[in-house]
Amino acid sequence: MKVIFVKLQSDGVTTLIAENALYVLDFSGSKKGALNLVFEQEGVSAEIVGLYAVREKEHFDFETIATHKAPNTSCVTYVRGVLFDSGSSNYIGKILIDKRAQQTSSFLENNVLVVGNATHNNSQPILQIEADDVKASHGATTGRIDPSQVYYLQSRGLNAKESEELIVQGFFESLLAKISDEKIKSAVAANLGIKHA
C-alpha cells in the first residue's frame, strides 16, 4: 500500500483528496493541527495512522476528519499516544458520511497510555451520518502501564526505566509495523523518542 507522510499545519486544516493509501501523520515541530481526508471517488479505501508522545508540560491538540462523499469508500483511523508527566492531549476524531456515500465503512480508534502523573486526556469522537446503509463506529481507551508487566520485565534483568521504555515501544509497534516505508517509519519512531524493530 502506498504510504503518504502528512505534515500537519499548526495554523489550520490540511485537506487532502483520499486515494488508496496509508496516511501517516507527521507531528514533528507541531503540537496542533488537523487533517481532513475527503473521499470523492467511489471505491477508495484508506487508513490514517497518528502516533504521538506528549512530554512534560506539553499540550497536544489535533483533529482527524474522514469526509465520505462517494459510495463504497472505507477509512480506518488509528490514533495512539503516550502522556508523560504533566502532559495533556485533546483529540477530536470526526467521521462525516454524506447521504450519497451509501455502503461506506468508517472506523475510528483512539488509545492513550498514561505514563506520568498529573496528565489530562480528552478524546472526542464525532460521527455525523446522513446515509442509511453504512458501517461506522469508534472506540477509545485511556490506561496506565500494568505494574505486573514492569515487574515481569524487571525479573528478566531490566530496570524500571528500561521496562517502561520497552512497554511504550510495544504500545506503538503494531501501528509502526503498518508503515512499509522505512524512512517514514524511522522518522515517526524518532519523533516518538523510541527505537523500532
Protein Blocks (a to p, Z undefined) as FASTA:
>chain_A
ZZddddddfkbccddddddddddddfehiabdcdddddfbghiacdddddddddehiacd
dddddddfbghiacdddddddddehiacdddddddddfklghiacddddddddfbghiac
ddddddddfbfbdcdddddddddddfklmmmmmmnopafklmmmmmmmmmmmmmmmmpmb
lklmmmmmmmnopacZZ
